[in-house]
Amino acid sequence: MDLNKREVCRAGRPLKLFPTGGKLLEALLREAPAAISRQKLEATIWGDSLPDSSALKVDVHLIRKAIDIGFLFPMVQTVPGYGFALRDSDDQT
């Protein structure tokens, strides 16, 4: 992810993200390969103006659709009871 140009690629393939998706991916990348809590993601993306309770779920679904479709290994991973992580196939954490 090139933060200055707001461009995202995986394996050299450019990916299209919606604005909230860019913020979500940036937060995941900053913590990777460690997990980030749902609460921290929500605060990072929306600050004090939290949307309805399903917004994060929907946005994570859209990120997965943009980043993981067409690849063998899903990078966006759910950490049950905590949040999400962005990991490549070599990360064991």
Order of alpha helices (4+ residues) and beta strands (2+ residues): beta-beta-alpha-beta-alpha-alpha-beta-beta
